[in-house]
Amino acid sequence: MALLDTVNVIGSTIYFVFVILLAWLSTIPRTSPGAGCWAIAILFGMSARLSLLLLPQLLPAENIDHIYAFFILLEKCFLLVGAFQFLNLRHLMRPYLLFIACGFLWLTITFLAESNRILFSLGFGIINAAALFLLAYICYRERDNIPHRIMHITSIICLLLGIHWLTYPLLRFTDFWQVPGFLWGTTLVLLEYLCLISAVLLQFQKRLLEAERNALELAYHDPLTGLNNQRYMTTLFEQALVLALRPHQMLAVFYIDLDNFKPINDSAGHHVGDEVLKVIAKRLVEHTRSTDICARVGGDEFVVIATQLETEEQVKQVANKILQQCCTPVEINKNHYHLGASIGISIYPQHGNDLAQLLQNADDAMYQVKKNGKSGFQVFGA
């Protein structure tokens, strides 16, 4: 018995450490409430072990069996409820709580009826095994929701722990299996909760990576159209400049201001205006090359940086293609909206050596188109 007490002392101590760790994890903002439930579950598991340590000198063995079973059933209750919350399976919570309630009812009846300890232990082992088999199935089914296969590993450990619980009558009433049985059970429980803690940390890591990715998207892309924004366009321009430095290669900046967009926005509403901008952005991407840069720099203003051009005639061909796409009617909710585009063009290095100068000159050329009646294009200085 001294060796068994040592196993329970070690198990209770490690359980306490897990209680503190899970309770701390549950305080992190936006962490799944499952972590808090698991902290309560392992606390009841620790209480069950302590009851085996502290009560033998005070109560009959039958009473200790029921007290131990009471804490273990509470542990299984919060263990599964935590899993349902962690995996967003709250619809399974009500039938499972009904199952646990039946378990407590059975525990009360067997206590009041003073039933045979072996039969009680057999039934108690089956109830715990059923709960763990359910958890094993849920973890296996949801194994793709958490990275690094941690749910797959958890499923295997829960399956082994469920099989172990079926041996509970041997563990309680045979000397040869009592110490190794409790040692094996303690090890599996610790591995089970270690996997659950890892799942919480991996979910937290996944959320941080998603937040970082979303932040980068907001930092470098226009949230409405998905095009590059002006900040990212500057970064991409440095890369595009490498292509322009090759022999017989040119780079052209097209500053595009949509004509007749404001009346559409005012009359049809901003939601329609937003859809029109999305369509224009999609057309710009579809009718430029993958090496070209498309960006939205204002409300209805876009910039296309075309690379790997060889002649000014090619520049004009690209401008004509962009103009055609901007002038093609846009259909939104079966209504057709007619736009145009004033396009100013600057060419590297004739009209500037950096993006700011090229944009300014293309903008000046665009305003010249506006003065001349809109819906056209003009090369700076022409």
C-alpha positions in Angstrom: 0.0 0.0 0.0 2.9 2.4 0.6 3.9 2.1 -3.1 0.3 2.7 -4.1 0.2 5.8 -1.9 3.4 7.0 -3.5 1.7 6.7 -7.0 -1.3 8.6 -5.8 0.9 11.4 -4.2 2.9 11.8 -7.4 -0.3 11.7 -9.6 -2.0 14.3 -7.4 1.0 16.6 -7.5 1.2 16.5 -11.3 -2.6 16.9 -11.5 -2.3 20.1 -9.4 0.4 21.5 -11.8 -2.0 20.8 -14.7 -4.9 22.5 -12.9 -2.7 25.7 -12.5 -1.6 25.5 -16.2 -5.1 25.0 -17.6 -6.6 27.7 -15.3 -3.9 30.1 -16.6 -4.6 29.2 -20.2 -8.3 29.8 -19.7 -7.6 33.4 -18.6 -5.9 34.3 -22.0 -8.4 36.5 -24.0 -10.4 34.6 -26.7 -9.1 31.2 -25.5 -11.8 28.4 -25.8 -13.8 27.9 -22.6 -12.8 24.3 -23.0 -9.6 25.0 -21.2 -11.4 26.2 -18.1 -13.6 23.1 -18.1 -10.5 20.9 -18.3 -9.0 22.7 -15.4 -12.0 21.8 -13.3 -12.0 18.2 -14.6 -8.4 17.6 -13.6 -9.1 19.3 -10.2 -11.8 16.6 -9.6 -9.4 13.9 -10.8 -6.9 15.2 -8.2 -9.6 15.2 -5.6 -10.4 11.5 -6.4 -6.8 10.6 -5.8 -6.6 12.5 -2.6 -9.7 10.7 -1.3 -7.8 7.4 -1.7 -4.9 8.9 0.3 -6.7 10.6 3.1 -10.0 8.7 3.7 -9.0 5.1 4.4 -8.4 5.8 8.1 -11.7 7.6 8.4 -14.4 5.7 6.4 -15.3 2.2 5.4 -13.9 1.0 2.0 -17.4 1.0 0.4 -17.9 4.7 1.2 -14.5 5.5 -0.2 -15.4 3.7 -3.4 -18.4 5.9 -3.9 -16.6 9.1 -3.0 -13.9 8.2 -5.5 -16.5 7.4 -8.1 -18.3 10.7 -7.4 -15.2 12.8 -8.1 -14.3 10.7 -11.2 -17.8 11.1 -12.7 -17.5 14.8 -12.2 -14.1 14.7 -13.9 -15.5 12.9 -16.9 -18.4 15.4 -17.0 -16.2 18.4 -17.3 -13.7 16.6 -19.5 -16.3 16.0 -22.2 -18.0 19.3 -21.8 -14.7 21.0 -22.3 -14.1 19.0 -25.5 -17.6 19.9 -26.8 -16.8 23.6 -26.2 -13.3 23.4 -27.6 -14.4 21.7 -30.8 -17.7 23.7 -31.1 -19.9 20.6 -30.6 -22.3 22.1 -28.1 -25.2 20.3 -29.7 -23.8 17.1 -28.2 -23.7 18.5 -24.7 -27.3 17.9 -23.7 -27.4 14.1 -24.4 -24.0 13.6 -22.8 -25.1 15.5 -19.6 -28.2 13.2 -19.6 -25.8 10.2 -19.7 -23.8 11.6 -16.8 -27.0 12.3 -14.8 -27.9 8.7 -15.3 -24.4 7.8 -14.0 -24.9 9.8 -10.8 -28.4 8.3 -10.4 -26.8 4.8 -10.7 -24.1 5.8 -8.2 -26.7 7.0 -5.7 -28.8 3.9 -6.0 -25.9 1.5 -5.6 -24.8 3.4 -2.5 -28.2 3.4 -0.9 -28.8 -0.3 -1.8 -25.4 -1.3 -0.5 -24.7 -3.3 -3.7 -21.9 -5.7 -4.1 -18.5 -3.8 -4.5 -17.4 -6.0 -7.4 -20.6 -5.3 -9.4 -20.4 -1.7 -8.5 -16.8 -1.5 -9.7 -17.7 -3.3 -13.0 -20.5 -0.8 -13.7 -18.3 2.1 -12.7 -15.6 1.0 -15.1 -18.0 0.6 -18.0 -19.4 4.1 -17.4 -15.9 5.7 -17.5 -14.9 3.6 -20.5 -18.0 4.7 -22.4 -17.2 8.4 -21.8 -13.6 7.9 -22.9 -14.6 5.9 -26.0 -16.9 8.8 -26.9 -14.1 11.3 -26.4 -11.7 9.1 -28.5 -14.3 9.1 -31.3 -14.8 12.8 -31.2 -11.1 13.6 -31.2 -10.6 11.2 -34.2 -13.5 12.8 -36.1 -12.3 16.3 -35.5 -8.6 15.4 -36.0 -8.1 17.8 -38.9 -9.3 20.9 -36.9 -6.1 21.1 -34.9 -2.7 20.9 -36.6 0.2 18.5 -35.8 -2.1 15.5 -35.4 -2.5 16.2 -31.7 -6.2 15.2 -31.8 -5.3 11.9 -33.5 -2.8 11.2 -30.6 -5.4 12.2 -28.0 -7.9 9.8 -29.6 -5.5 6.9 -29.3 -4.7 7.8 -25.6 -8.4 8.1 -24.7 -9.0 4.7 -26.4 -6.3 3.1 -24.3 -7.5 4.8 -21.2 -11.1 3.5 -21.9 -9.8 0.0 -22.2 -7.9 0.4 -19.0 -11.1 1.5 -17.2 -12.7 -1.9 -18.2 -10.1 -3.5 -15.9 -11.2 -1.4 -12.9 -12.5 -4.4 -10.9 -9.1 -6.1 -11.2 -7.4 -2.9 -10.1 -9.5 -2.5 -7.0 -9.6 -6.2 -5.8 -6.4 -7.9 -6.9 -3.0 -7.2 -5.4 -0.9 -8.0 -8.5 -2.6 -5.4 -10.7 -3.4 -2.7 -8.2 -0.1 -0.8 -8.2 0.7 -1.2 -11.9 -2.9 -0.5 -12.8 -3.0 2.8 -10.9 0.5 3.6 -12.3 -0.6 2.9 -15.9 -3.9 4.8 -15.4 -2.1 7.8 -14.0 0.4 7.8 -16.9 -2.5 7.7 -19.4 -4.4 10.5 -17.7 -1.4 12.7 -17.6 -0.7 12.0 -21.3 -4.4 12.8 -22.1 -4.3 16.1 -20.4 -0.9 16.9 -21.8 -2.4 16.4 -25.3 -5.3 18.6 -24.4 -3.0 21.4 -23.2 -1.0 21.0 -26.4 -4.3 21.3 -28.4 -5.1 24.6 -26.6 -1.6 26.0 -27.3 -1.7 24.9 -31.0 -5.2 26.5 -31.4 -3.8 29.7 -29.8 -0.8 29.5 -32.2 -3.1 29.0 -35.2 -5.2 32.0 -34.1 -2.0 34.2 -33.8 -0.8 33.1 -37.3 -4.3 33.9 -38.8 -4.3 37.3 -37.1 -0.8 38.0 -38.4 -1.9 36.9 -41.9 -5.0 39.1 -41.8 -2.9 42.0 -40.5 -0.5 41.6 -43.4 -3.5 41.5 -45.8 -4.8 44.7 -44.4 -1.4 46.3 -44.5 -0.6 45.4 -48.1 -4.0 45.0 -49.8 -7.1 47.1 -50.4 -9.8 45.5 -48.3 -12.6 46.2 -50.9 -11.0 45.0 -54.1 -8.2 42.8 -52.9 -5.7 44.7 -55.1 -2.4 45.9 -53.8 -2.5 49.2 -51.9 -0.2 52.1 -52.4 2.2 51.0 -49.7 2.7 47.5 -51.1 2.8 48.9 -54.7 5.9 50.8 -53.7 7.6 47.6 -52.5 6.6 45.8 -55.7 7.9 48.6 -57.8 11.4 48.0 -56.6 11.1 44.4 -57.8 9.6 45.5 -61.1 12.5 47.9 -61.7 14.8 45.0 -62.0 13.0 43.9 -65.1 13.0 47.4 -66.5 16.8 47.5 -66.2 17.2 44.7 -68.7 18.3 45.6 -72.3 15.4 46.8 -74.5 12.9 46.7 -71.6 10.6 49.5 -70.5 8.3 50.0 -67.5 5.1 52.1 -67.8 2.9 53.5 -65.1 -0.8 53.9 -65.9 -2.8 56.2 -63.6 -6.5 55.5 -64.0 -9.3 57.7 -62.8 -12.8 56.3 -63.5 -15.2 58.7 -65.3 -18.9 58.9 -64.3 -18.3 56.9 -61.1 -19.5 59.6 -58.7 -23.0 59.9 -60.2 -23.4 56.1 -59.9 -22.3 56.1 -56.3 -24.7 59.0 -55.5 -27.7 57.7 -57.3 -27.5 53.9 -56.8 -25.8 53.9 -53.4 -22.4 53.1 -52.0 -23.0 49.4 -52.0 -23.5 49.4 -55.8 -20.5 51.7 -56.2 -18.4 49.2 -54.2 -19.6 46.4 -56.5 -18.6 48.4 -59.5 -15.1 49.0 -58.2 -14.8 45.2 -57.5 -15.7 44.5 -61.1 -13.2 47.0 -62.5 -10.5 45.7 -60.2 -11.2 42.1 -61.4 -11.0 43.2 -65.0 -7.7 45.0 -64.5 -6.2 41.8 -63.0 -7.6 39.6 -65.7 -6.4 41.8 -68.6 -2.9 42.4 -67.4 0.0 40.0 -67.2 1.0 38.2 -64.0 4.2 40.3 -63.9 2.3 43.6 -63.9 1.2 45.4 -60.7 -2.4 46.4 -60.1 -3.2 48.7 -57.2 -6.0 50.8 -55.9 -4.7 54.2 -54.7 -7.9 56.1 -54.1 -11.7 56.0 -54.1 -12.1 55.4 -57.9 -8.4 55.7 -58.8 -6.2 52.7 -59.8 -2.6 52.3 -60.9 -1.2 49.6 -63.3 2.5 49.2 -63.5 3.3 47.3 -66.7 6.7 45.6 -67.0 8.6 43.9 -69.8 7.5 46.4 -72.5 9.8 47.0 -75.5 8.3 49.9 -77.4 6.0 52.9 -76.8 3.5 51.3 -79.1 3.2 48.4 -76.7 2.5 51.0 -74.0 -0.4 52.4 -76.0 -1.8 48.9 -76.7 -1.9 48.2 -72.9 -3.6 51.6 -72.4 -6.2 50.8 -75.0 -6.9 47.4 -73.4 -7.4 49.0 -70.0 -9.6 51.8 -71.4 -11.8 49.2 -73.2 -12.3 47.3 -70.0 -13.2 50.4 -68.0 -15.6 51.6 -70.7 -17.4 48.2 -71.0 -20.8 48.5 -69.1 -20.8 47.0 -65.6 -23.8 44.9 -64.7 -24.9 44.9 -61.1 -28.3 43.4 -60.1 -29.4 43.4 -63.8 -28.7 47.1 -64.0 -26.0 48.3 -66.4 -23.7 51.1 -65.4 -21.6 53.0 -68.0 -18.2 54.3 -67.0 -15.2 55.6 -68.7 -11.6 56.2 -67.7 -9.0 59.0 -67.9 -5.6 57.4 -68.1 -2.3 59.2 -67.7 0.9 57.3 -68.6 4.5 57.8 -67.6 7.5 55.7 -68.7 10.6 54.7 -66.9 13.2 56.2 -67.1 12.2 58.9 -69.6 9.6 60.5 -67.1 11.2 59.7 -63.8 13.6 57.5 -61.9 11.4 56.7 -58.9 7.8 55.7 -58.3 6.8 59.0 -56.7 7.9 61.0 -59.7 6.4 58.6 -62.2 3.1 58.7 -60.4 3.1 62.4 -60.3 3.8 62.7 -64.0 1.2 60.0 -64.8 -1.3 61.9 -62.7 -0.6 65.2 -64.5 -1.1 63.4 -67.8 -4.4 62.0 -66.5 -5.7 65.5 -65.7 -4.8 66.5 -69.2 -7.1 63.8 -70.5 -9.8 65.1 -68.1 -9.5 68.6 -69.6 -9.7 67.2 -73.1 -13.1 65.5 -72.6 -12.3 62.4 -70.5 -12.3 58.7 -71.5 -8.9 58.5 -73.2 -5.2 58.2 -72.5 -2.2 60.3 -72.8 1.5 59.8 -72.3 3.2 62.5 -70.2 4.7 65.3 -72.2 3.1 64.2 -75.4 
